[in-house]
């Protein structure tokens, strides 16, 4: 496995900014170089220790899903090779972890689809018997399968703050009714198409979030990452039971460990991660890719 990349250092392109996981660089006025690092955040705090291979797994999964779902909605990807836009000595930083994408006008809504009752949705249901003003039947339990997939949007928060669940009517106010309807319909179709594929791999996708942006022609495009363990809750189908939170192929192992660190108040800086936590977290990301794409080069190379 390649050494972990905590932060890219591309000098041949202007740096636009760094998110929790991705570094963005300008490629002319209309394109972006997006580098997926091995950084990991939890409780809105970036850990000091990277997870080796995580960025490559996220990159591989996003590329697969962008391709698999492109008949439903266009996306931000281009055919430009990331290695062609950086200096020769910077190519290793972008290999197998970067894309050159269209520069879009991001819509200020996290498009969340849910098929199971978990996370913030479970908390909302316990309080309101609804999620984002979508009413649900009584008697549902933790991790219950919902009668139908639902669209539960969230307003994007400022860095360091939590996204806020909002109603569909609020989305209409924010971006207009026509665009809101298109986002809702596309989100549900993307989720259900992906969930059907994942089910054939022995996985349940409990929920996921998508991000969309508008191109220069006003076309809505799928952007950012798609159906990765960072943006989705994957469960092994054979371990799903109502009433319990199933194990997931994401950073839940890390969250559980952090919850046990009594001296940490969930603000930066994060505590140093033990080697076992790093390796166990990396293994969960790897297993998610292995189940979906067992013959992917990243998986075959690790065997």
N, C-alpha and C positions, 0 to 999 in steps of 0.2 A: 504494500500500500504506500502511496505517496505521502510525504510529510504533510502534516496538517497546515492549512492556510488560514490563519486567524484574520489577517487583513491584507488585501492586495495593495500593491504599490506601483501602479501604472503611471509612469511619468510622461509617456508619449501622448496622453490624452488628458483633457481637463477633467478634474474630479468634480462631479455634481454633488455627491453626498454619499453617506453611508447609513444604511438601515441597520436593523438588528442583525440581519444575515447577509444582505446583498450590498455590494459597492457599485455605484453608478458613475459612468463616465460618458462625456459627450463625444459622439462620433459625427461631427458636422452638426448642422442645425436641426436635422430631422431624424437622427438615430441615436440610440444609446447602446453602450456596452454594459451589460449587466453581469457581474461576477458573483457567483454564489459561493461564499466562503464557508468555512467550517465552524463559524461562530454559532452559539446556541444561547437563546434567551429563555428565561423562565420568570414568571411573575413580573414581566416587563423589565427585567434586568439582564444585561448581557453577561454571561459567565466569563470568567477570566481565562478559562481553559477551553480550547477548541475540541471538537469531536472529530478525530481523523476519519476522512471519507464521507462525512455527512453531506458536505456541499455537492460532491459528485453524485451521491444518491438522490438528493433533491433535484439536481439538474437532470439526471437520467429519467426520473419519474415524470417531471414536468414535460420533457420533450416527448415522452411516450403519450401522455394524455393530450397534449396539444395536437399531436398528429391524429390520435384516435377520435378526437371530438371535433376536428376542424370542419366536418360537414354540417355541424349544428350552428357554429358561429365562427367568423374569422378571428384570428389572433394577431398578436403583435410581432411574431417572429418574421425574420427575413432569411434569405439564403446567403447572407454575407458571413464568411468565415471569421470568427473572432480573432483567430491568429493573424489574419491579414490586416488588422487595423491597429495592432500594437507593434512595438519594437521587437526585434528578434530575441533580445534577452528577456522579454516579458511574456513570451508565448507560453511558457510552462505555467504561468499564473492563471491563464485563461483556458488551458487545455482541459476538456471534459468537465468544465464547470461554468462556462460563460456563453452568452448569446449576444448577437447584435439585433436589437429590436427597434421597431418604429417608436418614435417619441409621440406619445399620446397625451390627450388631456384627460387625466384620471377623473372618474366619477366619484363623488364623495360618499359612496355607500359601499359597505361590505355586503356582498350578496351571499347570504348564508342559506343553505338548504339543509333540512333535517329530515331524517327518516326514523330516528329513534330519540327517546326522551333522555337526555343526559346533559351534563354541564350546566351552563346558565339557563338553558331551556327547562331543565328539571326544576331549578329554583323558581323560575317564573311560573311554571305550572303549579307548583305547590302553593304559591301565593295567589295566583289569578285564575287558575284552571285555563290558562291561555298562554301563548308565546307571541309577543309582538302583536297583540290584539287578535291573534288567530285562535278562536275558541277550540278547545279539545274536550273529548268526552271524559266523564268522571271515572275514577277507579284505575287510572294508569299508574304504573309503578316505575321506579328507576330503571332505565334501559328498555322500557317497553317500546315495541315497534308501533309507530304511529299509524292510524288508519290510512293515511295518505301522506306523501311527501309534502312538506310545507316550506314556504319562503319566509324567512325570519331575518330581515335586514338589520344592519347596524350602522350607525353613523361613525365614520372614521374619527378616531380621537387624535389629539396632539401627541407627539412623542412622550412616552413615559406615563400616559394616561390610558384608561381602558375604553374600548369601543362601547357605545351605548346602544342597546337594542331599541329599535324604533318601529313604528307601525308602517304599513304599506301606504297609508294616507300621507304620512310624513315624507316618505320617499317621493310621492307624487308632487308634493310641495317643493321639494329640493331640486328635482331634475325634470319635472314635467310628467304628465300622465302617460303620454305615448312611450317615452323612454322607460318609465317605471314599469309599464306593462311588458315591454320587450325584455327588460332585465329579469323580471319575475319568471316569465315563461321560459326564457333561455336557461336560467339558473336551474329550474326544476328539470328540464330536459337533460341538461348536462349531468346533473346528479343522478338521475334515474338510469341514464345510459351507462355511466361509470359504475354505478352500483350493480347493474346486471352483469357487467364484465367481471367485477371483483368477486361476485358471488360464485362465478365459475372457478375462481382461484381459492375458494375457501375463506374469503374475507367479507366482512360486512363493513360498509362505510356508514357510520352512524350519522355523521354530519360533515359538512365541508363549507369552505367559503371561497368565493370567486371575486376577482376584481376586474372591472371593465374600464375602458377608456374610449374616447372618441378620437378618430383620426381626422385629418384635414378635411375630409369629405363629409364628416359628421357620422360616419359608420361606427357603430359600437363594436369594439373588439375585446376579446379576452386577453388579459395581460397578467404580469407579475408571475406567480407560480400557480400550478394547477394540481390539485389532488395529491399533494405531498403529505408526509406525516406531520409537517409543521402546520399545514392548513386544513387537515382532515383528521377525523378520528377513525382509525382502522381497528376492527376487532376480529379475532379468529372466530369464524362462524361456529365452530364446535365447542367454544367456551362461552357462548352468549347465553345468559339466563336473565329473565326478568327479576328485578329486585336487587341485583348486584351490578357493580361497575366492572365490566369485563376488562381483561388485560388489553392494552393497546400498543400498537407499534409506533410509538412516538417518544416524547420526552417525559412521559408520566413517571417512569422509573426515577428520572432526575428530580422531578417535582416532589416525589415521595421522600427522597433522600433529603432534599432541602427543607422539607417540613420537619424533619427530625433534628435539624440543626437549631437548637434552642437559642443560640447566641446571635442568629441572623434575623434581622427585622425586615427582610425582603426589600431592602434598598441597596443601591450600589455603595461600595463594591461587594460583589458576590463572594462567598467563601471559595477557597481553592477546592477543586474536585478531586477526590481520591481516584487512583488509577482504575479501581474496580468499577466505579460509577461511570467513568469515561468509556471503558470497554463495554460495559453492559448497555449503555445508551447507544453506542455505535452499533452494537449487534442488533438492537431492535430496529434501527433504521435499515440496516442491511437486510433483515428478514422481510421487511415490508416489500422491498424491491425484489427479493428472491421469489416471494410468493406470486407477485404480479408478472415478473419477467425472469423466469428461472434460467434462461439462456443468455441473459444480458452479459456483455463482456466484463462488467464489474463483478458479477457474481461468479462467472466461470474462472476469472483470474484469481479469485480468492479461494478456490477449491483446492 
